[in-house]
Every structure is written in structure tokens, then in C-alpha cells.
Amino acid sequence: MSAPLRLGIAGLGTVGTGVVKIVQKHVDLLAARSGRPIAITAVSARDRMKNRDADLSGYAWETDAMALATRGDVDVYVELIGGESGIARDSIEAALRAGKDVVTANKALLAVHGQELAALAESLGRVIRFEAAVAGGIPVIKTMTESLAGNGINRVMGVMNGTCNYILTRMESAGLPYETVFEEARQLGYLEADPTLDVGGIDASHKLAILSSIAFGTKVDFNGVEIEGIERVSIDDIRRAADMGYKIKLLGVAQMTARGLEQRMSPCLVPADSPLGQLQGGTNMVVVEGDSVGQIVLRGAGAGEGPTASAVMSDIVEVARGVRLPVFGQPASTLRDAQPARTAVPAAYYMRMELQDKPGALAKVAAVLGDSGISIDRMRQYGHADDDRVPVLIVTHKTTPDAIDHAIEALPRTGVLTGEPVELRIEEV
């Protein structure tokens, strides 16, 4: 059997510890499937004394990830530190220049600096693998770069942040307001240290930008993603969407059009009986539409020690087997600049507003919608609030985002609204 593939693991948090456990648990299985043994030679983390529920006594210890990245007894540098720059980026570059291959779960780094890192790796004859960076245990990167390599991709969409999906489904099942479930998620440890990375849609947008690059052969363009989080989704929105047969999801959508690359991450309504509508809790789902294969749906755990470590190990095994692929599925030099484009695809929209309880209020709203070129498909008026505010729900026929923007800007000028109107796109899936 060939010489062992030697790993240096930087970052011993939940995922790093999970990788250690898999390597220790499946010594024979990994060797059989890889054609060579896989062994950890050194690790790195800030706190050596922390209890990590794993035996690390047999490994060399580096307090400096840069030192680990350049050790002579490391073949693959496994970066699990996180962060879009700083030591994570510096150590990966050092590892590549030192002749190491790299496996990472760092979505933020790849979304912001992926093009430069891919070009560097390929110029040096090294590989960067990152299955764990998108959707945890779901093998979406390998599916798109390998299994669907013969397809032109029409659209990629999905629920890519388990925390947001947990919050939205928990609000519905328990009938709780956003603020209550947000605090519950925080207490359970589901939120990032900066919660806006989750609920603000940033984490999921990092993942969408990576998938867009693979799908459409473009340079990663995180700045081109239109981002809206779930903060303004209310329990009333969730209940009323359910009344009409919809669920609200933080949905990422990417597609190439004649106008350019559309990338958007926002709360949308999806049919309750669709695969995305049925997605519960912290689970992730990615839907890929290819010109030959049609639509395929990938569903699974999007985070956690086991699923994410499993994805990291899949990359390590591929390197051990000698698989050498360009970072984003085709050479970095062939990736073209993405022309960002706002979606112009018409869609139905959900609109919620509260009106003053006085004659003619609804007529003024209808007039604004008509002036904006929007026709009403359905409308519901709910019971009065305590202060004579009238909740009104409107579902439009298909219209353009520009028309919706025009209406949302004009509605407050009618003088009949109390508070800001809310609009959510209804996505066909």
C-alpha cells in the first residue's frame, strides 16, 4: 500500500474535532477506500488545554497555524479556522506555496477571495477542496463539478442556512414571534457570534456565490448577491402564507440571463407541498436544474459536527485517491467576470399592509397598484386591530420587481397606511 497521506488540521472546534474522530474511528475503512492510509501528523488551535472529547496526544501541536501549514510532515493542510481573511487566508496561501493541497470548510473566504486562491493553487499544481463549505453534509459541490459536468445549468436555488430555516419553521409550529424564537436559537447555540451572518442572509449568500461560480463558469462574485434577511418576517406573515398554501423560506436563487448573472437571497413564499416547502428545522436543501438531467433535489443536514466533518473527509479521501480537479470545476483562468443583474423575471408577490379604518382606504391602495401596472389576484381583510388598524393581505398576479418597487414607494403617500408595507416574492419551484 502507498505511503500515508499526512494531514495537518488547523482549528479544533466542532468540525475539526469531528474530523479527528472520523480518522481515528475509520482507519481501515479510509485506507481501503483511498488506496492508502490517512493519518493526522499535527494539529493547531489557540487553546491546547481545552477539553475537546478527542484523543490528541499522538499528534504534534502547533500554536501557530502558519507553522502547521509549512511543516515538512504535512501533505494536506486542513483549514477549519474560519473567517474571510487573516490567518485563514494567510495560512492557506502559505500551505499552497509550500507544496501542500488544501481542504477547507471556509465559505466566507472562498466567496470573497476564491478567485485569487484558485488561480494561485492551479499555478502551483495544487488543489483546494471545499465540499464542507456549502450545505454541510450535502454533496452539492461534487454533484455540480462531477456528476452534472455534462449539463448546462439553468438555475440553482435552495435553503442554505439551517438556523434561518429553524427559526421560520419554529415560529410556525409554535406560533411564536420572531424575537422569541431568535432568542431561543441563541440560547441553543444555533446562531453565529455575529447573528446577522445567519438571520441577515450573509452566510447563505456566501454559499450561493460559490455555487453560482461553479454553475455558470464565472468568477465568484459575493458582492453581486442581492441580500435580504428574515428579520422583518412576522408570525402574521407565516400564518397568512399558510392560509394560502405557502411556506416562507430564506431562499437563494441564481440564474444566468441575457442581462447577466442574477443572484438573490431573500425570504420568499414557496408552495407548501413542494420539496422546499416541506423542509423542516435546521435541514438544508439545494435544487439544481440542468438542461439534460432536469431538476434534482439534494437534502440533508446543513451543519453540525458529524455532517460537516463527513464532507471534509470526503475531500481528503479524494485527494488521497489522486483526484485533481480545478477549484471551481474549470480552470480559474477560464472563469469570466460576472455581470450582476437584478432579476427581471415576473412573479406573483405577497403584500401585507395595515390600513386606517376609514372609507376609501382600500380604493386608494388599489389605485396605486393599478398605476404601477399590478393586478390583484387575491385579497383578504382580517379583523380589526385594537386601534382600528385593518390588516390587509394582497396576492398579485405576476408582475415585475420594478413594478413592485414603484408601488411600495408610492403606497405610503396615500395617507391610509399605518406602518411600512411588506412584500415577499412567490417563487415557482
Buried (B, 14 or more C-beta within 10 A) or exposed (E): EEEBBBBBBBBBBBBBBBBBBBBEEBEEEBBEEBEBBBBBBBBBBEEEEEEBEBEBEEBBEBEEBBBBBBBEEBBBBBBBBBEBEEBBBEBBBBBBEBEBBBBBBBBBBBBBBBBBBBBBBBEEEBBBBBBBBBBBBBBBBBBBBEBBEEBEBBBBBBBBBBBBBBBBBBBBEEEBEBEBBBEBBBEEEBBBEEBEBBBBBBBBBBBBBBBBBBBBBBBBBBEBBBBBBBBEBBBBBBEBBBEBEBBBBBBBBBBBEEEBBBBBBBBBBBBBEBBBBBBEEBBBBBBBBBEEEEEBEBBBBBBBBBBBBBBBBBBBBBBBEEEEBBBBBBEBEEBEEBEBBEBEBEBBBBBBBBBBBEEEBBEBBBEBBEEBEBEBEEBEEBEEEEEEBBBBBBBBEBBBBEBBEBBBEBBBEBEBBBEEBBBBBBBEB
